[in-house]
């Protein structure tokens, strides 16, 4: 892509501006002084945040929304027959995909930390950003979730350091210019695009090859080790649980959602700190973030302080409410491995019952990983399923949530959000943890349930 594509542009329009990948880029270009407009199909808290920035937002996508824009940005979730995309292409405006714009933004920094992995990249990107910001570094960042510390998910910064969430979907991360590439793990996902695990591993290998300075990777993840076999020409740093890794943690104790642990580097204690997000997997994410922050010059003591102030990202095991003894939480998990990790962490918290409420996302993923989803949801005491959110796909697979419900133990099918909230409101008991799971708009169930319970006179 032409690196001068933004030069002279007077009006930039984002199709799907409320998307987790679009919103941070909109924040960055707004901070750079560009005039923006945007559109989306559903009202969300993110759209309200966009409006609060003074950016006009159209609800619903129509050809006339592009107005006089001379640059139009769209994401991979936008289909070719989208009326705004078709109008933009017919208008003579420059039309670019989100991943190309993100790639351009990463070239603005000489220390771009690009965090990849099938699971955990949003949290780890946010952890790294938190450490750097707390250490006084004015970073740029693009995070797939909202970090309270920065009041959103994107910022420009004035330093040469950027932290960027780097997604493998449709090879988005191959458009980036990483200086430091972080690989957390590689698991079977997006196989509608990659087709095979070998293709997926090859893409991660190319991502690592693109790193100009360093690769920080999980030294115990087999797929990652396969992908990086024989890689050279840059510094290689491993993290994991075992002492053979360059960085590894030793857990001291858990207390509620918090975990206190030590971090060792090459066998010597580097620091002691704590995180306030549940799960062993988040300890490992924190170690990766600490390694990346130290690589760009953050003192270990400041890294320990910064990570200890991290209280999570919006929609990552986010506590929504506690009403009459019922705790309601929400999490972005949408892959079986992520759901397993989230529910396993929740199981350790001592609630009487764990009720998982899942909105499957995309027909292809649900079809290909049906048995894995059933196994993951069985970690909970009970599961509730809404209908599949197709997003960018048409249901050519003939798959429905009822197929998943049929093979998931203790599962209730509640196809619509209203049915789901009504069922839960009449079913939950004191001591329950209800957690909504999915990358669509299932969080609306968590918030509606909280309102329903507030109105209810009593809980069983």
QUIFEN-V971936 format. One record per pair of residues at least 4 apart in sequence whose ideal C-beta (glycine too) atoms are under 6 Angstrom apart, sorted by the first residue. I is the first residue (numbers start at 1). J is the second residue. If there is no record, write none. Layout:
I;J, I;J
This chain:
1;100, 9;70, 9;71, 10;70, 11;35, 11;68, 11;69, 11;70, 12;34, 12;36, 12;71, 13;37, 13;66, 13;69, 13;72, 14;22, 14;26, 14;38, 14;73, 15;39, 15;74, 15;78, 15;84, 16;22, 16;40, 16;75, 16;78, 17;22, 17;26, 17;38, 17;40, 17;50, 18;40, 18;44, 18;46, 18;47, 19;75, 20;144, 21;75, 21;98, 22;75, 22;98, 23;46, 23;153, 24;142, 24;153, 24;154, 25;101, 26;36, 27;152, 27;154, 28;154, 28;156, 29;34, 30;36, 30;53, 31;156, 36;55, 37;56, 38;57, 39;58, 39;61, 39;65, 40;47, 43;47, 47;57, 50;55, 50;57, 51;57, 58;65, 61;83, 61;84, 62;83, 63;83, 63;87, 65;84, 66;72, 66;84, 66;87, 66;88, 69;93, 70;93, 71;94, 72;88, 72;93, 72;95, 73;96, 73;98, 73;101, 74;78, 74;85, 75;98, 76;170, 77;391, 77;392, 78;82, 78;85, 88;93, 88;95, 89;95, 96;100, 96;101, 99;172, 99;175, 100;175, 103;175, 103;176, 106;112, 106;164, 106;176, 106;177, 107;177, 109;140, 109;160, 109;162, 110;160, 111;160, 111;161, 111;179, 111;296, 112;162, 112;178, 112;179, 113;163, 113;180, 113;292, 114;164, 114;166, 114;176, 114;178, 114;181, 115;121, 115;124, 115;125, 115;165, 115;166, 115;182, 116;121, 116;166, 116;173, 116;183, 117;121, 117;183, 117;184, 117;185, 118;185, 118;186, 118;187, 118;189, 119;185, 119;337, 119;338, 120;124, 120;184, 120;285, 121;125, 121;165, 122;144, 122;145, 122;165, 122;313, 123;285, 123;313, 123;316, 124;285, 124;288, 124;289, 125;143, 125;163, 125;165, 126;143, 126;147, 126;313, 127;286, 127;289, 127;310, 128;163, 128;289, 128;292, 128;293, 129;141, 129;163, 130;149, 130;306, 130;310, 131;289, 131;293, 131;303, 131;306, 131;307, 132;137, 132;139, 132;293, 133;149, 134;306, 134;309, 135;298, 135;302, 135;306, 137;159, 137;161, 138;157, 138;158, 138;159, 139;157, 139;159, 139;161, 139;163, 140;156, 140;157, 140;162, 141;155, 141;163, 142;154, 142;164, 142;165, 143;147, 143;153, 143;165, 144;165, 145;313, 145;314, 145;315, 146;152, 146;153, 146;314, 147;313, 150;155, 161;296, 166;173, 166;176, 167;172, 168;173, 169;190, 170;193, 171;203, 173;207, 174;206, 178;210, 178;211, 179;212, 179;213, 180;213, 180;214, 180;295, 181;208, 181;211, 181;215, 182;216, 182;288, 182;292, 183;217, 183;224, 184;218, 185;218, 185;221, 186;204, 186;223, 186;224, 187;337, 189;335, 190;194, 191;368, 192;364, 194;199, 194;200, 195;199, 201;226, 201;227, 204;227, 205;227, 208;215, 208;228, 208;231, 211;215, 211;234, 213;234, 214;234, 214;235, 214;295, 215;236, 216;237, 216;291, 216;292, 217;224, 218;224, 218;240, 219;238, 219;240, 219;245, 220;240, 237;246, 237;291, 238;245, 238;246, 239;245, 239;247, 239;287, 239;288, 239;291, 240;245, 240;248, 241;248, 243;248, 246;266, 247;265, 247;287, 247;291, 248;264, 249;261, 249;263, 249;283, 249;287, 250;262, 251;261, 252;260, 252;261, 253;260, 254;259, 257;276, 257;278, 258;274, 258;276, 259;275, 259;283, 260;274, 261;283, 262;269, 262;272, 263;270, 263;271, 263;287, 263;290, 264;269, 265;270, 270;300, 271;300, 271;304, 273;304, 273;307, 273;308, 274;308, 275;282, 275;286, 276;311, 277;282, 277;312, 277;317, 278;317, 278;345, 279;345, 281;341, 286;307, 290;303, 293;298, 293;303, 294;298, 298;302, 298;303, 312;316, 314;318, 315;330, 315;332, 316;332, 317;331, 318;330, 319;329, 320;328, 320;330, 320;446, 320;450, 321;328, 321;450, 322;327, 323;453, 323;454, 324;459, 325;430, 325;431, 326;428, 326;432, 327;433, 328;434, 328;446, 328;449, 328;450, 329;435, 330;436, 330;443, 330;446, 331;342, 331;435, 331;437, 332;439, 333;338, 333;339, 333;342, 333;437, 334;361, 334;438, 334;439, 336;369, 336;372, 336;373, 336;376, 339;343, 339;376, 339;437, 340;344, 340;376, 340;379, 343;356, 343;379, 343;380, 344;379, 346;354, 346;433, 346;435, 347;354, 351;433, 352;431, 353;381, 353;432, 354;380, 354;381, 354;433, 355;382, 355;432, 355;434, 356;377, 356;380, 356;383, 356;435, 356;437, 357;384, 357;436, 357;445, 358;385, 358;437, 358;438, 359;386, 359;389, 359;438, 359;440, 359;442, 360;366, 360;388, 361;389, 361;438, 361;439, 361;440, 362;391, 362;393, 363;367, 363;388, 363;390, 363;393, 363;395, 363;397, 363;399, 365;369, 366;388, 366;399, 367;397, 367;399, 369;373, 370;404, 373;404, 374;407, 374;408, 377;383, 377;408, 378;409, 382;410, 383;408, 383;411, 384;412, 384;414, 385;401, 385;405, 385;413, 386;420, 387;401, 387;415, 388;401, 389;440, 399;403, 401;405, 402;413, 404;408, 405;411, 405;413, 414;419, 414;420, 414;423, 417;444, 417;445, 420;445, 421;425, 421;445, 421;448, 421;449, 421;452, 423;427, 424;428, 424;449, 425;452, 428;432, 429;460, 430;459, 436;442, 436;443, 436;445, 436;446, 438;442, 444;448, 445;449
